[in-house]
């Protein structure tokens, strides 16, 4: 509306963490009732800026205006009081509690909990009706799929009166269908006058859902553009400060001998549920085998079994013809035999967030002679190794002593990649390699994987990103419900064909 004050106006925001200047005189204006994207490389300052807006940090200098009013936000409580809500990449939910209990946390409504709960149930019912956010208030959060857990986070913000909603990498853990549902919700919220700020690395999402997009690079705001007037290529170039290849460039594969063989593999979880059902496939040296499928269809369990983290119920896993259950039963044994693993969830399995970057960089390899002898690590050797990898993989900030938790998600991912790739794998098991990673880093990671393939490494790539599967893989297998529903090559398939297989349609029907 003409003459209406913007929902958000940030002026000359500056923030330092020690020697690192995370935000440098940043200005940002977001119109009411719009969806505004913020993009930038990992470590560009996007999350820091939004954390200042939400009160996790206070800017060293600068002004914040909400709906034209000058405000000071020193805590999330003050942000909420100013109508600001935030949905984090890693959800802030208590999984053993119900939906209603999670939504009420911090907003119980006084000592009379029953009265507060009744009011909250009524509020949830109204929000569900207004925005199509239907969810069982008595469901246990930990038992809900990720997409519904995200709905709980959004409901938590809306029920507290959020008129401005910040979403940080909201599709990083969502299936394509869940992402589409989220986008529809964001459009509905904006249509009702809510203001959405979307932080994402996925440029196709920016193009699909935002009205305007701001680009940050190395702590500075370098551009704000009308989304309809830009392109993914222009955004990528502005983010990185150079031309970025969005398409993967690779020559033909030259597969060698069969390196990894999976025979009649059956995997049950701790509760006895069948997760992988009698699957068979082989992987050759010098090829990338893509494994496509909607998350939760057995891919995670398969990766963990191949890495030695869990034991299959039946079947065999062979490395160069030798049964790994006998020659290398544990993850440490697998690493010694050259089977290395980049896990799907870096937070849960790839890193220890309380460790320094240097400690995370050698996890699983800390007994190597290069890092010291006996029980004592050589601090100098570990630091020197970490500095070398930080330079090679462009990990920012380049501080080996900084806690792993202080790095952005994409830089955490680079730590895991550097650690595994630089230990000369024969077989590399890769789970969601570019989840939460910016376009510059995606280009870097894809080039590394292609270089490893060309050097003779056998790579199993698990990704929910069909574009990534199609562009990197030499062969593709698809899983649905714990079984392999088909095998393809990129030249003989397309998104619709793979989508049918992912939905469980038989290979012949697809």
Protein Blocks (a to p, Z undefined) as FASTA:
>chain_A
ZZiacfbdcehiacdehjbcfbghiacdddehiacdddddehilmmmmmmmmnomaccfb
dcddeehiacddfbfklmmmnopacddfbacbdfkbcfklmmmgoplopjblmlmmmmmm
mmmmmmmmmnopaccfkbcfklpcfklmmmmmmmmmmmnopabdcdehkllmccfklmmm
mmmmmmmmmmnopacddddfblklmmmmmmbdcddeehiafbdcdfklgcfklmmmmmno
pacdfbdcdddddddddfbdcehiacddfkopafbghiaddddehiacddeddehihpmm
mmmmmnomaccfbdcddeehiafklmombfklmmmnopacddfblmlmmpcfkbcfklmm
mgoilmpmkloghjbdcfklmmmmmmmmmmmnopacddfkbcfklpcfklmmmmmmmmmm
mnopabdcdehklgoiafklmmmmmmmmmmmmmnopacddddfblklmmmmpmbdcddee
hiafbdcdfklgcfklmmmmmnopafklZZ
